[in-house]
Amino acid sequence: DTTGTQYKTVIDEQGLRKAGLLFLAGTDIGRFAMLDGGVRIERFRRTLLEQSVFKDPFTDFERGVPYFMVRAIIDNLDNYPFPANGQKHYFSIGGTHNKIGGTESFLKIEGSSSLYYTIAGKHTFSPHVQFLWASDSLPDVERAYVGGAMPEEKYREISVYNYLPFFGLAPRALPGDIALILHGNYRYLIRKNFFLTFTVDWGYAWMWNKQWAWDTRSFATTRNVVDEFIHNAPVGIGVTAAYNSFIGPIRFSWGRLIRNPLPPEFTILSENQLYLSVGHDF
């Protein structure tokens, strides 16, 4: 009896393509800080799995976003991409409006903060926090995508996706207009250029919901969001073996969710995830 049996599964994967220009101007503040600002003018479109990436790569873009931004960076890390000591802080505020040629109107604030300190030359500890807040629903190129093991990109302004790494989730598993991710990392130096890293991630991402009424700045709304984070945010763990080669870092990672209270509509299971990254992060 095959009544009710599912005999066919259709998998549809969407991608994102964009092209544009980035203009930035800034100044150094002291030895380790930089303040800059500018505009990013780009157009983008969604692509389906069966579409070739070489077919009309710079035509038929759906929407445009002239994005104006100001950002501040403090970075005194002693090494990249495997620092032993130092700190890095990133803060950016920007937006666009349909009256200046955009197809969207929003304000976006995002940032990250990380500290590195090493004991006995081999044991490196690193707490890290990342966040994103937006005043309205974001276009695909500005939205945060939580999941995967890709580290924070060095040139994030020109990346196609705004990745927020999270062990135990597939890449881009949890998109959102508002996000908060807490990372805890311990890295062990096995020998020169060989590292083993243990990671714990806790975080969540929200799609914009008009019912939140952020414009009221109400205490009740803030409390509801905090409660939702505590009750719905998953926790993931991961282990990474890495080698710092002449072509850039080679990372092989395993991750899994150890707490998965995500609502059923996300259809995210607690399964083993394997990740591979080769070369420099751009």
C-alpha positions, 0 to 999 in steps of 0.5 A: 500500500503506497497511499500517502508515500512520497516517491519524488523529492525535488531539490531547488537551490538558489544562488545570488549574483551581483556586480557593482563598484565600491568607493571608500575613503578614510583615515588612520586613527593612531596605529591600530584604528581606521575610520572610513566611509563611502558608497557601494553601487551594485545590482543583483539577481537570484539564480536557480540551480540549472542556470549557468553562471556564465550566461549573461553574467552582467545583464538582467540584474533585477534590483539595485542598491546604492548603499552609503556607509560609515565604518570604524575598525580597530585591529591590532592582531599580531598575525592573520589568519591565526592570531595569537594575541590582540583584538579586532573590533568592527562597527558599521552603519549604513543604508539607502533610500528609494528617493536616491535611486535605490529599490529599498529603504532601510538603515543597517547597523552591524558589528563584531568584536573579538579578543585573542590571548595565548597561554604558554605559546600553544593555547589560544582562547578567543571570545567573539560576538557578531550582530546585525540590526536593520530598520526594515526587511533587507535585500538579499545582498545585505541580509545576514546568512548564519551557518557554515564554518567560513571565518569572518572575511577580510574584505566583507564589503565585496563578498556576495553573501554576508556570512556569519559562521555557525557550527552545526548549520549548513552554509546559509541555513538561517537567513535574517535581517537581525542576528546575534551570534556568540562564539567561543574558541579554543585553538591548540598549536600542534606544531608550526602551522598546524592547528586544532580548534574547538568551537561553541556557537550560540545564536539566532537570526530573525526575519523582519516582522512589522509586528515587532514595532521597533519604531516604538522602542518599547520595553515589551518588544525588547523583552520579547526578542530576548525571550525568543533568543533564549528559547529558540537560539540553537547551540552548535559545537565544532572541531577544526583541523587547519594548516597554514599553507603557502596558498592560504589556510586549509581547514577541515571541520566537523560540526553538530547542533547540541541544542536545537529548539528551532521552530519546525518551519525551519526544517533544520535537523541536528545532523553531522556537518562537514566543512572544507575551506582551502585558500585565503578568505576574500 
